[in-house]
Amino acid sequence: MRSLTGNILRTFSTQVPSLIISIISGIFLTRLLGAEGKGVYAIFYANIEIMVMIFVMGCDLGIVYYGSNKKISIGKLQGIAAYILLISIPFVALIIIFLETDFLFPDNYNSLFFKLFLLGMFILRLVNSLIGAFLKTAKSFKYINRISLINSIFNVSTYSLLFYLNSKGIIDVDIQFIFTTSISILLINTLMWLFSFKKSEIIFLPAFKLSFKKDIKPFFGYIFPVFISLVINFLNYRFDIWLVSYYNGYIQLGIYVLAVNFAQFILLYSRIIGSVMMPYLSEDNDEQRRKYFTTYSRINFTSVVLIVIFLAIIGEWLLGFLYGKEFASSAGPFNILLIGMVFTAMSQLFSIMLFSKGKNNVALVANSVGLIATILFDVLLIPKYGIIGAAAATSISYFLLFLVLLYYLLQKEKLKFSEIFIVKKSDFIQIFQKD
């Protein structure tokens, strides 16, 4: 427990400052973009995320899972990652550059510049995702945390400088300028990932000779339901973006996306815990797995509820103060989304627990329920109620997804409700004790 706690605390010590810096950076970026630019920016980044997710295919989680339990060697996992890169990059380049891909681009944003931006971001994000997976497998969280902090500082320095220069009329910052800046920052970030991989204790010796029965079949058998689950979960998070854009336009989309992004900062807390826990939970020790999960599930729930209550009180004032009057109407959907954040924060940890046990189909079913609810309620509510309807639909879908996962843990894993939710004084003592 002490090793896990140490890595979580060290991760928090860098991720929390990174979060604060990212919020500040986001303020400058949002003010540079304006509401309409924020909407266009959101569509591009949603498309980048889903492309990376499709072509990574859940391999990052597969690398952490098999790298942690050592059922497949690191060399063979590196070989699988190399094949993913060699196959996916030329394929995506062909689609973006040479084929008709208007469905990937907002109106009037499909020139060669935006196509190259999309391709470049895809390649860099794909490489970063795979390198990060190997560092997590080796529990090299110090490198991951360091990169996160440095990247946040670089972002805020860059965007604050651009904001100042633009406000003084020294330069004219348009969306192409911002996209060029974004991909330049990501390139520097990728170089840091590569340097950290080289400095880590991981030996880079990819094995390209793979056994179908011992390597390929179990690996892709594990990641396939993970991959489908992640894509469905992503669509559950992002379907409303496309629908709001269609019915309400880019300005309303920008206002809504700000509310979504600001609310999702809450999830960083759960993501840190889940990300660090994954290699520990994937080790073959059911008793230890249950102990780790229940302890941090209780702490996570209590912490998230307190954060949500605090933001519900100050959120409306904070949004107006940080982002200006143009985004004042973000407060309505933000307050509704806060309810959903409690459920999805818990669902993230529930899913990590299931992935660590190879129960990927359960997460797949839960995410499918969430996606069906998202589509149904988005179609019913967005045309009539706009971004308020989108926020309500999202919170409902998060709640239903949460219920499916909770039901499985209570009924099949025989966990008790109090084990998952009711924090104990001993939790904060136990996590600092020796294993």
C-alpha positions as CSV (number, residue, x, y, z in Angstrom):
1,M,0.0,0.0,0.0
2,R,2.9,2.4,0.8
3,S,4.3,2.0,-2.7
4,L,1.0,2.7,-4.3
5,T,0.3,5.6,-2.0
6,G,3.7,7.1,-2.6
7,N,3.2,7.1,-6.4
8,I,-0.3,8.6,-6.0
9,L,0.9,11.3,-3.7
10,R,3.9,12.1,-6.0
11,T,1.5,12.2,-8.9
12,F,-0.8,14.5,-7.1
13,S,2.1,16.8,-6.1
14,T,2.8,17.5,-9.8
15,Q,-0.7,17.0,-11.3
16,V,-2.5,19.4,-9.0
17,P,-0.1,22.3,-9.9
18,S,-0.4,21.1,-13.5
19,L,-4.1,21.3,-13.3
20,I,-4.0,24.9,-11.9
21,I,-1.6,25.9,-14.5
22,S,-3.7,24.3,-17.2
23,I,-6.8,26.2,-16.0
24,I,-4.8,29.4,-16.3
25,S,-3.5,28.4,-19.7
26,G,-7.1,27.5,-20.8
27,I,-8.3,31.0,-19.8
28,F,-5.8,32.7,-22.1
29,L,-6.6,30.2,-24.9
30,T,-10.3,30.6,-24.5
31,R,-10.1,34.4,-24.5
32,L,-8.0,34.2,-27.7
33,L,-10.4,31.9,-29.5
34,G,-13.7,33.4,-28.4
35,A,-16.9,31.4,-28.3
36,E,-17.0,30.4,-32.0
37,G,-13.3,29.6,-32.1
38,K,-13.7,27.5,-29.0
39,G,-16.4,25.5,-30.8
40,V,-14.2,24.9,-33.8
41,Y,-11.3,24.0,-31.6
42,A,-13.4,21.5,-29.7
43,I,-14.5,19.7,-32.9
44,F,-10.9,19.3,-34.1
45,Y,-9.8,17.9,-30.7
46,A,-12.7,15.6,-30.5
47,N,-11.8,14.2,-33.9
48,I,-8.2,13.8,-32.9
49,E,-9.1,12.0,-29.7
50,I,-11.3,9.5,-31.4
51,M,-8.8,8.8,-34.2
52,V,-6.1,8.1,-31.7
53,M,-8.5,5.9,-29.7
54,I,-9.5,3.9,-32.7
55,F,-5.9,3.2,-33.9
56,V,-4.4,2.7,-30.4
57,M,-7.2,0.1,-30.1
58,G,-6.8,-0.1,-26.3
59,C,-3.2,-1.2,-26.7
60,D,-2.0,1.2,-24.0
61,L,-4.1,-0.6,-21.4
62,G,-3.1,-4.0,-22.9
63,I,0.6,-3.0,-22.5
64,V,0.0,-2.0,-18.9
65,Y,-2.0,-5.1,-18.1
66,Y,0.4,-7.7,-19.7
67,G,3.5,-5.7,-18.8
68,S,2.5,-5.7,-15.1
69,N,1.6,-9.4,-14.9
70,K,4.5,-10.4,-17.2
71,K,2.4,-12.8,-19.2
72,I,3.8,-11.2,-22.4
73,S,7.4,-9.9,-22.4
74,I,8.1,-6.2,-22.7
75,G,10.0,-6.9,-26.0
76,K,7.0,-8.5,-27.6
77,L,4.8,-5.7,-26.3
78,Q,7.2,-3.2,-27.9
79,G,6.9,-5.2,-31.1
80,I,3.1,-5.0,-31.0
81,A,3.3,-1.2,-30.4
82,A,5.7,-0.8,-33.4
83,Y,3.3,-2.7,-35.7
84,I,0.5,-0.4,-34.5
85,L,2.5,2.7,-35.5
86,L,3.7,1.2,-38.8
87,I,0.2,0.3,-39.9
88,S,-1.9,3.1,-38.6
89,I,0.2,6.2,-39.6
90,P,0.3,5.6,-43.4
91,F,-3.4,4.5,-43.3
92,V,-4.6,7.7,-41.6
93,A,-2.3,9.8,-43.8
94,L,-4.0,8.3,-46.8
95,I,-7.5,9.0,-45.5
96,I,-6.8,12.6,-44.4
97,I,-4.7,13.9,-47.3
98,F,-6.1,12.1,-50.3
99,L,-9.7,11.1,-49.6
100,E,-12.8,13.2,-49.1
101,T,-13.0,13.8,-45.4
102,D,-15.4,16.7,-44.8
103,F,-17.0,14.7,-42.0
104,L,-13.8,15.3,-40.0
105,F,-13.7,19.0,-40.4
106,P,-16.0,21.9,-39.5
107,D,-17.3,24.0,-42.4
108,N,-14.6,26.1,-44.1
109,Y,-11.8,24.4,-42.1
110,N,-10.8,21.6,-44.5
111,S,-7.8,23.2,-46.3
112,L,-4.4,21.5,-46.6
113,F,-3.2,23.3,-43.5
114,F,-6.0,21.8,-41.3
115,K,-5.5,18.4,-42.8
116,L,-1.8,18.5,-42.0
117,F,-2.6,19.7,-38.5
118,L,-5.0,16.8,-38.0
119,L,-2.4,14.3,-39.2
120,G,0.4,15.7,-37.2
121,M,-1.6,15.8,-34.0
122,F,-2.7,12.2,-34.6
123,I,0.9,10.9,-35.0
124,L,2.2,12.8,-32.0
125,R,-0.7,11.8,-29.7
126,L,-0.4,8.2,-30.8
127,V,3.3,8.0,-30.0
128,N,2.8,9.7,-26.7
129,S,0.1,7.3,-25.7
130,L,2.2,4.2,-26.4
131,I,5.3,5.6,-24.7
132,G,3.2,6.5,-21.6
133,A,1.9,3.0,-21.4
134,F,5.4,1.5,-21.1
135,L,6.4,4.1,-18.5
136,K,3.3,3.1,-16.5
137,T,4.1,-0.5,-16.8
138,A,7.5,0.2,-15.3
139,K,5.8,2.4,-12.6
140,S,8.0,5.2,-13.8
141,F,5.6,7.8,-12.6
142,K,8.3,10.4,-11.9
143,Y,8.9,10.8,-15.6
144,I,5.1,11.0,-16.4
145,N,4.6,13.6,-13.7
146,R,7.6,15.6,-14.7
147,I,6.5,15.8,-18.3
148,S,3.0,16.8,-17.2
149,L,4.3,19.7,-15.1
150,I,6.8,21.0,-17.7
151,N,4.2,20.8,-20.4
152,S,1.7,22.8,-18.3
153,I,4.2,25.5,-17.6
154,F,5.2,25.7,-21.3
155,N,1.5,26.0,-22.3
156,V,0.7,28.8,-19.9
157,S,3.8,30.7,-20.8
158,T,3.1,30.4,-24.5
159,Y,-0.6,31.3,-24.4
160,S,-0.2,34.1,-21.9
161,L,2.5,35.6,-24.1
162,L,0.2,35.3,-27.2
163,F,-2.7,36.9,-25.3
164,Y,-0.5,39.8,-24.3
165,L,0.9,40.4,-27.8
166,N,-2.5,40.0,-29.4
167,S,-4.1,42.5,-26.9
168,K,-1.4,45.0,-27.6
169,G,-1.9,44.7,-31.3
170,I,1.7,43.5,-31.8
171,I,0.6,40.3,-33.6
172,D,-2.8,39.1,-34.9
173,V,-3.6,35.6,-33.4
174,D,-6.1,33.7,-35.5
175,I,-7.1,30.0,-35.2
176,Q,-4.3,28.9,-37.6
177,F,-1.8,30.7,-35.5
178,I,-3.2,28.8,-32.4
179,F,-3.2,25.5,-34.2
180,T,0.4,26.0,-35.3
181,T,1.3,26.8,-31.7
182,S,-0.5,23.8,-30.3
183,I,1.2,21.3,-32.6
184,S,4.6,22.9,-31.8
185,I,4.0,22.4,-28.1
186,L,2.9,18.8,-28.6
187,L,6.1,18.1,-30.7
188,I,8.2,19.3,-27.8
189,N,6.1,17.2,-25.5
190,T,6.7,14.1,-27.6
191,L,10.5,14.8,-27.5
192,M,10.2,14.8,-23.7
193,W,8.4,11.5,-23.8
194,L,11.1,9.9,-26.0
195,F,13.9,11.3,-23.7
196,S,12.2,10.0,-20.6
197,F,11.7,6.5,-22.2
198,K,15.4,6.5,-23.0
199,K,16.3,7.5,-19.4
200,S,14.0,5.0,-17.8
201,E,15.0,1.4,-16.9
202,I,13.0,0.1,-19.8
203,I,15.2,-1.8,-22.4
204,F,14.2,-0.9,-25.9
205,L,14.5,-4.2,-27.8
206,P,11.2,-4.8,-29.7
207,A,10.6,-8.4,-30.7
208,F,8.8,-8.6,-34.1
209,K,8.5,-12.4,-34.1
210,L,5.2,-13.0,-32.3
211,S,3.3,-16.2,-31.6
212,F,-0.3,-16.0,-32.6
213,K,-1.4,-18.4,-29.9
214,K,0.7,-17.0,-27.0
215,D,1.0,-13.4,-27.8
216,I,-1.3,-11.9,-30.5
217,K,-4.5,-13.8,-29.6
218,P,-4.5,-13.2,-25.8
219,F,-3.3,-9.6,-26.2
220,F,-6.0,-8.6,-28.8
221,G,-8.5,-10.8,-27.0
222,Y,-8.0,-8.7,-23.9
223,I,-8.0,-5.3,-25.6
224,F,-10.8,-5.8,-28.0
225,P,-13.6,-5.3,-25.5
226,V,-11.5,-2.6,-23.9
227,F,-11.2,-0.9,-27.2
228,I,-14.9,-1.1,-28.0
229,S,-15.7,0.1,-24.5
230,L,-13.4,3.1,-24.8
231,V,-14.8,4.1,-28.2
232,I,-18.3,3.8,-26.8
233,N,-17.4,5.7,-23.7
234,F,-15.7,8.4,-25.8
235,L,-18.8,8.8,-28.0
236,N,-20.8,9.0,-24.7
237,Y,-18.6,12.0,-23.8
238,R,-18.5,13.6,-27.2
239,F,-21.8,12.8,-29.1
240,D,-23.4,15.9,-27.6
241,I,-20.6,18.1,-29.1
242,W,-21.5,17.2,-32.6
243,L,-25.3,17.5,-31.9
244,V,-25.0,20.9,-30.3
245,S,-22.9,22.1,-33.2
246,Y,-25.5,20.9,-35.6
247,Y,-28.5,22.4,-33.9
248,N,-27.1,25.4,-32.1
249,G,-23.9,26.5,-34.0
250,Y,-20.3,27.0,-33.0
251,I,-20.9,29.9,-30.6
252,Q,-23.3,27.9,-28.4
253,L,-21.0,24.9,-28.8
254,G,-18.1,27.0,-27.5
255,I,-20.1,28.1,-24.5
256,Y,-21.1,24.5,-23.8
257,V,-17.6,23.0,-24.3
258,L,-16.3,25.5,-21.7
259,A,-18.8,24.2,-19.2
260,V,-17.9,20.6,-20.0
261,N,-14.2,21.1,-19.9
262,F,-14.4,23.0,-16.6
263,A,-16.5,20.4,-15.0
264,Q,-14.2,17.6,-16.2
265,F,-11.3,19.1,-14.4
266,I,-12.9,17.3,-11.4
267,L,-12.2,14.0,-13.1
268,L,-8.4,14.6,-12.9
269,Y,-8.6,13.5,-9.3
270,S,-10.1,10.1,-10.2
271,R,-7.9,9.7,-13.3
272,I,-4.7,10.1,-11.2
273,I,-5.8,7.4,-8.8
274,G,-7.0,5.1,-11.5
275,S,-3.9,5.6,-13.7
276,V,-1.5,4.8,-10.9
277,M,-3.6,1.9,-9.5
278,M,-3.9,0.1,-12.9
279,P,-0.4,-1.7,-12.8
280,Y,-0.9,-2.5,-9.1
281,L,-4.4,-3.9,-9.6
282,S,-3.2,-6.0,-12.6
283,E,-0.8,-8.0,-10.4
284,D,-2.1,-11.5,-9.5
285,N,-3.3,-10.9,-5.9
286,D,-7.0,-10.8,-5.4
287,E,-6.9,-9.9,-1.7
288,Q,-4.5,-7.0,-2.3
289,R,-6.5,-5.8,-5.3
290,R,-9.7,-5.6,-3.2
291,K,-7.9,-3.8,-0.5
292,Y,-6.4,-1.2,-2.8
293,F,-9.6,-0.7,-4.7
294,T,-12.0,-0.3,-1.8
295,T,-9.7,2.0,0.1
296,Y,-9.2,4.5,-2.7
297,S,-12.8,4.2,-3.9
298,R,-14.0,5.5,-0.6
299,I,-11.4,8.3,-0.6
300,N,-12.2,9.2,-4.2
301,F,-16.0,9.4,-3.6
302,T,-15.7,11.6,-0.5
303,S,-13.2,13.9,-2.1
304,V,-15.2,14.3,-5.4
305,V,-18.4,15.1,-3.5
306,L,-16.7,17.8,-1.5
307,I,-15.2,19.3,-4.6
308,V,-18.6,19.3,-6.4
309,I,-20.3,21.0,-3.5
310,F,-17.6,23.7,-3.4
311,L,-17.8,24.3,-7.2
312,A,-21.6,24.4,-7.1
313,I,-21.4,27.3,-4.7
314,I,-18.8,29.4,-6.5
315,G,-19.0,28.0,-10.0
316,E,-21.2,30.7,-11.6
317,W,-19.0,33.5,-10.2
318,L,-15.8,31.7,-11.1
319,L,-16.7,31.1,-14.7
320,G,-17.7,34.7,-15.3
321,F,-14.6,36.0,-13.5
322,L,-12.2,33.8,-15.4
323,Y,-13.6,33.7,-18.9
324,G,-15.6,36.9,-19.2
325,K,-19.2,37.9,-20.0
326,E,-19.1,36.1,-23.4
327,F,-19.1,32.8,-21.5
328,A,-21.5,33.7,-18.7
329,S,-24.2,31.4,-19.9
330,S,-21.8,28.4,-19.4
331,A,-22.9,28.5,-15.7
332,G,-26.3,26.7,-16.3
333,P,-25.0,23.6,-18.1
334,F,-22.0,23.6,-15.7
335,N,-24.1,23.2,-12.6
336,I,-26.1,20.4,-14.2
337,L,-22.9,18.6,-15.3
338,L,-21.5,18.7,-11.8
339,I,-24.1,16.1,-10.8
340,G,-22.9,13.8,-13.5
341,M,-19.3,14.3,-12.5
342,V,-19.8,12.5,-9.2
343,F,-21.1,9.4,-11.0
344,T,-18.5,9.3,-13.8
345,A,-15.6,9.9,-11.3
346,M,-16.7,6.7,-9.6
347,S,-17.3,4.9,-12.9
348,Q,-13.6,5.5,-13.9
349,L,-12.3,3.7,-10.8
350,F,-14.9,0.9,-11.3
351,S,-13.8,0.4,-14.9
352,I,-10.1,0.2,-13.8
353,M,-11.0,-2.5,-11.3
354,L,-12.8,-4.5,-14.0
355,F,-10.0,-4.0,-16.6
356,S,-7.4,-5.2,-14.0
357,K,-9.4,-8.5,-13.6
358,G,-10.0,-9.0,-17.3
359,K,-13.7,-8.3,-16.9
360,N,-13.7,-6.1,-19.9
361,N,-17.1,-7.2,-21.2
362,V,-18.8,-5.7,-18.1
363,A,-17.4,-2.3,-18.8
364,L,-18.4,-2.7,-22.5
365,V,-22.0,-3.4,-21.4
366,A,-22.1,-0.4,-19.0
367,N,-20.6,2.0,-21.6
368,S,-23.1,0.7,-24.2
369,V,-26.0,1.5,-21.8
370,G,-24.5,5.0,-21.3
371,L,-24.1,5.6,-25.0
372,I,-27.7,4.5,-25.8
373,A,-28.9,6.9,-23.0
374,T,-26.7,9.7,-24.4
375,I,-28.0,9.4,-27.9
376,L,-31.6,9.0,-26.8
377,F,-31.7,12.0,-24.4
378,D,-29.5,14.2,-26.6
379,V,-31.9,13.7,-29.5
380,L,-34.9,14.4,-27.2
381,L,-33.4,17.3,-25.3
382,I,-30.9,19.3,-27.4
383,P,-33.2,20.4,-30.2
384,K,-35.7,21.8,-27.6
385,Y,-33.5,22.9,-24.7
386,G,-30.1,23.5,-26.4
387,I,-27.0,23.3,-24.2
388,I,-29.1,22.9,-21.0
389,G,-30.6,19.8,-22.5
390,A,-27.2,18.5,-23.5
391,A,-25.9,18.9,-20.0
392,A,-29.0,17.1,-18.6
393,A,-28.6,14.2,-21.1
394,T,-25.0,13.8,-20.2
395,S,-25.6,13.6,-16.5
396,I,-28.4,11.1,-16.9
397,S,-26.2,8.9,-19.1
398,Y,-23.3,9.0,-16.6
399,F,-25.7,8.0,-13.8
400,L,-27.0,5.0,-15.8
401,L,-23.5,3.8,-16.7
402,F,-22.5,4.1,-13.0
403,L,-25.5,2.0,-12.0
404,V,-24.6,-0.9,-14.3
405,L,-21.0,-1.0,-13.0
406,L,-22.1,-0.6,-9.3
407,Y,-24.6,-3.5,-9.7
408,Y,-21.9,-5.8,-11.0
409,L,-19.5,-4.9,-8.2
410,L,-22.1,-5.5,-5.5
411,Q,-23.6,-8.6,-7.0
412,K,-20.7,-10.4,-8.7
413,E,-17.7,-9.2,-6.8
414,K,-19.6,-9.3,-3.5
415,L,-18.5,-5.9,-2.5
416,K,-20.5,-4.0,0.1
417,F,-21.9,-0.5,-0.5
418,S,-20.1,0.8,2.5
419,E,-16.8,-0.7,1.3
420,I,-17.0,1.5,-1.8
421,F,-18.5,4.7,-0.6
422,I,-18.4,5.3,3.2
423,V,-15.0,6.7,4.1
424,K,-13.3,5.5,7.3
425,K,-10.8,7.2,9.5
426,S,-8.6,4.1,9.2
427,D,-8.4,4.7,5.4
428,F,-6.0,7.6,5.9
429,I,-3.9,5.6,8.4
430,Q,-3.9,2.4,6.3
431,I,-2.5,3.9,3.1
432,F,0.6,5.0,4.9
433,Q,1.3,1.7,6.5
434,K,3.7,-0.8,5.1
435,D,2.3,-3.5,2.9
